[in-house]
Amino acid sequence: MNTLPVIFTTVLNMSITASFIAIGVILVRLIFRKIPKIFSYALWSAVLIRLIFPVSFTSNFSLLSVIKPGTQQTSGALTYVPYNMGLMKTPGIDVGIDGINKAVNSSLPQAVTTVSVNPMQIIMAILSIIWVIGVALLISYSIISYLKVINNVKTSTLVKDEIFETDRIVTPFVCGFIKPKIYIPTDISQNELPYILAHERVHIKRLDYLIKPFTFLVLSVHWFNPLMWFSFFLMSRDLEMSCDESVLKIFGDETRANYSHSLLALATGKRQLLSGSPLAFGESNAKARVRNVLNYKKPVFWFVVAALIVTVALVVLFTANPKNDPISGTVLMGYKVGEVAGKEIINVQDVLKTFEIEGIIFKPETSLNPKVYKVGDTEPTIYKDSQGNVLFIYTFGSFVERRGNFREFERSDRFSFTLKENTYSSKLYSVKNLKLVYATAYPSQENTQAVMDNLRKVDQVIFTDLNAGEEIVFTGGSPSWEAKVSLRYYEHWWTDSENKLQYESYHTDASTITYKGQIPEQTIPMEYSVRTRTGESKGTREITPEMLTRVINLGGGGGNGPIPREDDVYDVKITLDGKTEEFELKSSKTVAR
């Protein structure tokens, strides 16, 4: 898998997470619009963290616990857009909102088996290139804008300390990354100068001259997200308003009128949204800043303490990933048959809801201790269905991690146990990043058929709805024979921590033949072979006349090896009582339901 689409997908997932957090911050700002702006300014740090870091810590207290978006991996990252979406047969996203999922997923092209590259791979590659071009253009524009500012102030004159004046600017601002300086117009009123210098010094003290360009750099990476542009606009407003309030604390509330006059007098009317421009005193939103200044009242101490506690709590709430709660009784809306099949990373709720859709209900089983059935560091979550069968679900970060933890354990017989005087036997299933162990009580003579029917249903749900299994039927015949091979298979891909594409597959095939010739009167010998590019099965049998009147099962094979493809051909050779016929089987592909 190319590195660029992987990076773009990572940025895309971070941007989606940040969008949820930005909505939360915007709502909090509306609810607590009377609190000092320094606290709403601080809340934007949660959005910034989400835009920078793809991983985070987990907590029971997380905003995303309410939304329940995407799938959380063990690495601590939230994934809405799969890294291998370009390779998926049915590409899809999961942002936790059913309407958005439907709208996006219905427009994504499905894989085409007759071409070497999936359409979605091409789309992701093109989008990645467009994204890089957009990032480069925005950063270049910002650098050019900044160089123009430097050119305008290179002839400025030192007034004192870090203060310079020039006739080539119309409003004061702070400029410089290592040693920031304050630049003021030569025609500035001396009555307004103390407020202006105090305002710019607050910016320097709080390192705003570094924070704003850095946030614009991050915004340039997420330029495709309109909500991030709106967030940057609101953050810039909170930055300036909180700085205004700091100046009022210095000079007192009685200076509000004079300070407001300074804002209006030096308002540029220009919006500085499209670059990480220097912090100008007369930036846009002068009217909103004046209203804030005139309405400002210095808060009492206890109010400041309470606001600080709430702000810290909200930042933690916004930056924490939700803990996976597999035993939760929460009903996830929007599940449909086969919906989980398109996801390469699934969780316990995906399994339980998929079974529930198919009429198999699992409830938490508390009489078994998960520690007893621990594999490595992973404890299972344990459930029981209405027939008393027990389901153990082990969750891993990927099928690569699952294979590493379960390879040796699969040879053991740990899941033969007795519960309430019933002896259980178990069957293990690999389901993407999960390992399922389905333990059934040994059937009695009375319920053997019911137990077998239930097992077949469980097999089908796991194969089709969870593993995205498919079936290809190969058919053909000769004058005396009709033959069929039913190939059932699934394939999964996963991009590991080194951005290497990992692959896992499993398949089984079953061959049957039907005789169309004249039935002999006695038992006769038969030799057969069924061969394709991936392998061959053959054998000899003594065939009775009665056997030739019905479908003859030649058995089958399978495993994790190469899978015959839809355009492959099975070569069949059958010799019955010395007469040999050879023919080919070709495919007709169907979804395995």
GIWOGI-V311136 format. One record per residue. N is the residue number from 1. PSI is psi in radians with two decimals (NA if undefined). BURIAL is I if it has 16 or more other ideal C-beta (glycine too) atoms within 10 Angstrom, else O. Layout:
BEGIN
N|PSI|BURIAL, N|PSI|BURIAL
END
This chain:
BEGIN
1|2.33|I, 2|2.56|O, 3|-0.70|O, 4|-0.86|O, 5|-0.56|I, 6|-0.79|I, 7|-0.77|O, 8|-0.72|I, 9|-0.68|I, 10|-0.79|I, 11|-0.70|I, 12|-0.77|I, 13|-0.71|I, 14|-0.69|I, 15|-0.64|I, 16|-0.77|I, 17|-0.79|I, 18|-0.54|I, 19|-0.75|I, 20|-0.76|I, 21|-0.69|I, 22|-0.72|I, 23|-0.72|O, 24|-0.76|I, 25|-0.75|I, 26|-0.74|I, 27|-0.72|O, 28|-0.72|I, 29|-0.67|I, 30|-0.70|O, 31|-0.72|O, 32|0.82|I, 33|-0.20|O, 34|-0.22|O, 35|2.77|I, 36|2.48|I, 37|-0.30|I, 38|-0.52|I, 39|-0.70|I, 40|-0.56|I, 41|-0.71|I, 42|-0.54|I, 43|-0.52|I, 44|-0.27|I, 45|-0.54|I, 46|-0.70|I, 47|-0.74|I, 48|-0.74|I, 49|-0.75|I, 50|-0.54|I, 51|-0.37|I, 52|-0.76|O, 53|2.16|O, 54|-0.29|I, 55|2.82|O, 56|2.98|I, 57|2.84|O, 58|2.64|O, 59|2.68|O, 60|-0.34|O, 61|1.73|O, 62|2.43|I, 63|-0.62|I, 64|-0.20|I, 65|-0.49|I, 66|-0.70|O, 67|-0.58|O, 68|1.00|I, 69|2.70|I, 70|-2.81|I, 71|2.22|I, 72|2.22|I, 73|2.93|I, 74|-0.30|O, 75|-0.15|O, 76|0.09|O, 77|2.61|I, 78|2.25|I, 79|2.06|I, 80|-0.68|I, 81|2.00|I, 82|2.51|I, 83|-0.47|I, 84|0.47|I, 85|-0.56|I, 86|-0.33|I, 87|-0.10|I, 88|2.48|I, 89|-0.73|O, 90|1.55|I, 91|2.56|I, 92|2.73|I, 93|2.90|I, 94|1.75|I, 95|0.13|I, 96|0.02|I, 97|1.98|O, 98|-0.72|O, 99|-0.76|O, 100|-0.75|O, 101|-0.81|I, 102|-0.82|O, 103|-0.77|O, 104|-0.87|I, 105|-0.57|O, 106|-0.34|O, 107|-0.12|O, 108|2.38|I, 109|2.46|O, 110|2.82|O, 111|2.57|I, 112|2.04|O, 113|-0.29|O, 114|-0.02|O, 115|2.77|O, 116|-0.37|O, 117|2.28|O, 118|2.55|I, 119|-0.63|O, 120|-0.55|I, 121|-0.75|I, 122|-0.74|O, 123|-0.81|I, 124|-0.67|I, 125|-0.76|I, 126|-0.78|O, 127|-0.64|I, 128|-0.73|I, 129|-0.76|O, 130|-0.71|O, 131|-0.80|I, 132|-0.74|O, 133|-0.76|O, 134|-0.75|O, 135|-0.82|I, 136|-0.73|O, 137|-0.76|O, 138|-0.76|I, 139|-0.69|I, 140|-0.76|O, 141|-0.74|O, 142|-0.71|I, 143|-0.77|O, 144|-0.74|O, 145|-0.72|O, 146|-0.67|I, 147|-0.59|O, 148|-0.68|O, 149|-0.77|I, 150|-0.69|O, 151|-0.61|O, 152|-0.49|O, 153|0.08|I, 154|-0.33|O, 155|0.21|O, 156|2.78|I, 157|2.40|O, 158|2.23|O, 159|-1.04|O, 160|2.70|O, 161|-2.12|O, 162|0.31|I, 163|2.24|I, 164|2.67|I, 165|2.64|I, 166|2.70|O, 167|0.15|O, 168|0.17|O, 169|2.80|I, 170|-0.19|O, 171|2.59|I, 172|2.65|I, 173|2.90|I, 174|2.37|I, 175|2.47|I, 176|2.50|I, 177|-0.68|O, 178|-0.91|O, 179|1.50|O, 180|2.51|I, 181|2.70|I, 182|2.17|I, 183|2.31|I, 184|2.62|I, 185|2.68|I, 186|-0.44|O, 187|0.37|O, 188|2.51|I, 189|2.41|O, 190|-0.42|O, 191|-0.53|O, 192|-0.32|I, 193|-0.76|O, 194|-0.70|I, 195|-0.72|I, 196|-0.82|I, 197|-0.69|I, 198|-0.73|I, 199|-0.84|I, 200|-0.58|I, 201|-0.55|I, 202|-0.74|I, 203|-0.80|I, 204|-0.75|I, 205|-0.66|O, 206|0.02|I, 207|0.47|O, 208|-0.50|I, 209|-0.33|I, 210|-0.64|O, 211|-0.79|I, 212|-0.82|I, 213|-0.62|I, 214|-0.73|O, 215|-0.58|I, 216|-0.62|I, 217|-0.76|O, 218|-0.72|I, 219|-0.63|I, 220|-0.56|I, 221|-0.57|I, 222|0.59|I, 223|-0.43|I, 224|-0.15|I, 225|1.85|I, 226|-0.50|O, 227|-0.51|I, 228|-0.59|I, 229|-0.75|O, 230|-0.67|O, 231|-0.70|I, 232|-0.69|I, 233|-0.82|O, 234|-0.66|I, 235|-0.74|I, 236|-0.67|I, 237|-0.80|I, 238|-0.64|I, 239|-0.86|I, 240|-0.72|I, 241|-0.68|I, 242|-0.57|I, 243|-0.69|I, 244|-0.76|I, 245|-0.59|I, 246|-0.65|I, 247|-0.71|I, 248|-0.58|I, 249|-0.59|O, 250|-0.80|O, 251|-0.28|O, 252|2.74|O, 253|-0.41|O, 254|-0.21|O, 255|0.13|I, 256|-0.71|I, 257|-0.81|O, 258|-0.70|O, 259|-0.70|I, 260|-0.68|I, 261|-0.67|O, 262|-0.71|I, 263|-0.79|I, 264|-0.65|O, 265|-0.59|O, 266|0.20|I, 267|2.26|I, 268|-0.42|I, 269|0.06|O, 270|2.46|O, 271|2.27|O, 272|0.67|I, 273|-0.49|O, 274|0.25|O, 275|2.85|I, 276|1.05|I, 277|2.83|I, 278|2.76|I, 279|1.77|I, 280|2.41|I, 281|-0.68|I, 282|0.65|I, 283|3.14|I, 284|3.07|I, 285|0.50|I, 286|-0.70|I, 287|-0.76|O, 288|-0.67|O, 289|-0.67|I, 290|-0.78|I, 291|-0.74|O, 292|-0.71|I, 293|-0.79|I, 294|-0.51|O, 295|-0.07|O, 296|2.36|I, 297|2.32|O, 298|2.14|O, 299|2.67|I, 300|2.86|O, 301|-0.82|O, 302|-0.57|O, 303|-0.68|O, 304|-0.77|O, 305|-0.79|O, 306|-0.75|O, 307|-0.64|I, 308|-0.77|O, 309|-0.78|O, 310|-0.72|O, 311|-0.81|I, 312|-0.75|O, 313|-0.72|O, 314|-0.68|I, 315|-0.74|I, 316|-0.77|O, 317|-0.66|I, 318|-0.51|I, 319|-0.20|I, 320|2.45|I, 321|2.58|I, 322|2.55|I, 323|2.40|O, 324|2.24|O, 325|1.43|O, 326|-0.34|I, 327|-0.03|O, 328|2.50|O, 329|0.17|O, 330|2.30|O, 331|2.12|O, 332|2.16|O, 333|2.74|O, 334|0.05|O, 335|2.47|I, 336|2.83|O, 337|2.22|O, 338|-0.04|I, 339|-0.67|I, 340|-0.41|I, 341|-0.55|I, 342|-0.07|I, 343|2.33|I, 344|-0.29|I, 345|2.09|I, 346|2.93|I, 347|-3.11|I, 348|-0.72|I, 349|-0.61|I, 350|-0.76|I, 351|-0.85|I, 352|-0.75|I, 353|-0.61|I, 354|-0.78|I, 355|-0.69|I, 356|-0.70|O, 357|-0.61|I, 358|0.12|O, 359|0.19|O, 360|1.94|I, 361|2.21|O, 362|2.40|I, 363|2.64|O, 364|2.37|O, 365|1.94|I, 366|-0.11|O, 367|-0.23|O, 368|2.39|I, 369|2.04|O, 370|-0.51|O, 371|-0.52|O, 372|-0.50|O, 373|0.44|I, 374|2.41|O, 375|1.92|I, 376|-2.13|O, 377|0.12|O, 378|2.09|I, 379|2.51|I, 380|2.76|I, 381|2.42|I, 382|2.34|I, 383|2.84|I, 384|2.44|I, 385|-3.12|I, 386|-0.33|O, 387|0.04|O, 388|0.07|O, 389|2.56|I, 390|2.35|I, 391|2.13|I, 392|2.25|I, 393|2.06|I, 394|2.26|I, 395|2.25|I, 396|3.00|I, 397|-0.43|I, 398|2.99|I, 399|-0.40|I, 400|-0.81|I, 401|-0.68|I, 402|-0.79|I, 403|-0.71|O, 404|-0.60|O, 405|-0.50|I, 406|-0.15|I, 407|-0.88|O, 408|-0.62|O, 409|-0.52|O, 410|-0.34|O, 411|-0.17|O, 412|3.09|O, 413|0.73|O, 414|-0.39|O, 415|0.29|I, 416|1.95|O, 417|2.93|I, 418|2.25|O, 419|2.08|O, 420|0.83|O, 421|0.14|O, 422|2.30|O, 423|2.33|O, 424|2.49|I, 425|2.77|O, 426|2.74|I, 427|2.31|O, 428|2.43|O, 429|2.33|I, 430|2.15|I, 431|1.51|I, 432|-2.05|I, 433|0.09|I, 434|2.73|I, 435|2.15|I, 436|2.39|I, 437|2.03|I, 438|1.93|I, 439|2.15|I, 440|2.52|I, 441|2.47|I, 442|2.27|O, 443|2.61|O, 444|3.05|O, 445|-0.52|O, 446|-0.54|O, 447|0.31|O, 448|-0.81|O, 449|-0.72|O, 450|-0.71|O, 451|-0.76|I, 452|-0.70|O, 453|-0.73|O, 454|-0.72|I, 455|-0.72|O, 456|-0.66|O, 457|-0.74|O, 458|-0.77|I, 459|-0.77|O, 460|-0.75|O, 461|-0.78|I, 462|-0.76|I, 463|-0.82|I, 464|-0.95|I, 465|-0.48|I, 466|-0.73|I, 467|0.04|I, 468|0.67|I, 469|2.61|I, 470|2.92|I, 471|2.37|I, 472|2.22|I, 473|2.14|I, 474|2.22|I, 475|2.76|O, 476|3.13|I, 477|3.11|I, 478|-3.12|I, 479|-0.57|O, 480|-0.20|I, 481|2.60|I, 482|2.41|I, 483|2.70|I, 484|2.38|I, 485|2.15|I, 486|1.95|I, 487|2.08|I, 488|2.32|I, 489|2.82|I, 490|2.73|I, 491|2.48|I, 492|2.56|I, 493|2.63|I, 494|2.33|I, 495|2.06|I, 496|-3.06|O, 497|-0.33|O, 498|0.25|O, 499|0.48|O, 500|2.41|O, 501|2.10|O, 502|2.60|O, 503|2.47|O, 504|2.44|I, 505|2.83|O, 506|2.48|I, 507|2.71|I, 508|2.59|O, 509|2.59|I, 510|2.24|O, 511|2.36|I, 512|2.64|O, 513|2.66|I, 514|2.29|O, 515|2.36|I, 516|-0.04|O, 517|-2.88|O, 518|2.31|O, 519|2.20|O, 520|2.96|O, 521|-0.24|O, 522|2.95|O, 523|2.35|O, 524|2.73|I, 525|2.62|O, 526|2.35|I, 527|2.52|O, 528|2.73|I, 529|2.43|O, 530|1.98|I, 531|2.41|O, 532|3.12|I, 533|-0.36|O, 534|-0.12|O, 535|-3.14|O, 536|2.46|O, 537|2.43|I, 538|2.88|O, 539|3.12|O, 540|2.60|O, 541|2.73|O, 542|2.11|O, 543|2.17|I, 544|2.77|O, 545|-0.64|O, 546|-0.65|O, 547|-0.55|O, 548|-0.13|I, 549|-0.09|O, 550|3.10|O, 551|2.28|O, 552|2.15|I, 553|2.08|O, 554|0.05|I, 555|-2.85|O, 556|-2.97|I, 557|-2.79|O, 558|-2.94|O, 559|-2.69|O, 560|0.18|O, 561|-2.91|O, 562|2.49|O, 563|2.26|I, 564|2.51|I, 565|3.00|O, 566|-0.55|O, 567|0.11|O, 568|2.89|I, 569|2.34|O, 570|2.23|I, 571|2.10|O, 572|2.36|I, 573|2.12|O, 574|2.24|I, 575|2.02|O, 576|2.00|I, 577|0.76|O, 578|-0.17|O, 579|2.12|O, 580|2.36|O, 581|2.38|O, 582|2.46|O, 583|3.01|I, 584|2.63|O, 585|2.28|I, 586|2.87|O, 587|2.70|I, 588|1.91|O, 589|2.37|O, 590|2.72|O, 591|2.41|O, 592|1.54|I, 593|NA|O
END
